[in-house]
Amino acid sequence: MNEPINKADIAIVGAGMAGASLAASLGKDARIVLLEAEDIAGYHSTGRSAAFWSETYGGPAVQPLTSASFDFLHSGGFLGNRGAVHLAGPGDDRHLDRLEAEFAGRVRLERLDRSMLEERIPGLRPGFDEGLAEPTCRDIDVAGMHAHYLAEARRAGVELKTNARLLSAERGAGGWRLQTAAGEVRADMLVNAAGAWADSVAVLAGRRPIGIAPLRRTMVQLAVDPATRPDMPLVMDAAGRYYFKPEAGGRLWLSPHDETPIDPCDVAPEEIDVALAIDRFQHVVDWSVTRKERAWAGLRSFAPDRAPVYGPSAADDSFFWFAGQGGFGIQTAPAAAAIGAALLLRTPLPESLGSIDPSRYLPRRFG
């Protein structure tokens, strides 16, 4: 068993996918303490994700990170076949044009007419006559991936402290002195991978917040008639008002694609959002909803420009941001962790990330 670390090189606040992946990438080269406020790592966002790997998800600023993460996710066995359809409702064709323009030459997208859509989405209602196929889209084994990173971190000597909410953080001549609910931790560098709590951690550390906003995302599991086919694609509204995908046992996972501003908390779904999701779904297909089996909500957090934030504070390179990863933090985790580790250790990026410019994600862009 590893001895407790009394003085770490790096303390990482947050053990969700962001913190766990970064800890696993750093663990062999530095003494790391991973601080998790809850008793279960990844409780608020990672553990509630209906994640998929989609190169269009998150927009052009995120796509290079997603694409660069594919090899790791594929070789690790974390991806399953799915495919996606971006569906245009009446009058929404311009959103398909926008997607094609944004990702031209970078993501494989194929135009679908009504007959092609009917083959992929049984029971499609009239008026949905155009779409885009994104055949490279995959399901992600979120739990397996998170467990992998935590296990890799543990094998590398990272110490995970749960129930260790950060209470205060002071920077002195000897480094950071952190008071947590699990006791004191000292570290040379402090990494803010706290997701929806990222700005709060910055304030505790006496650093200027960036304006990372927590948003609520609602999911509902339905039993439907006819039951979903296992080979049906993920269906995403091109205008961003819903998405749904088949799940085991003929179930359906559905979201109204909501982004409701909320204070960081143990978030719960609102019935109005569940009802809105079902209403939007029933305007797309003629399936019957036979039972609402469960609903849940998770937190996603965005920087003001909706791009992730990786890098040292402009005022203090001992305080490092690794946050603002919205709903795409899981599909980009391998590339993000490699970038974060390279910046922290001041080493070159791996060759596989050679086409990515890390400077576009630095916090200094906010002034």
Disulfide bonds with the S-S distance in Angstrom:
none
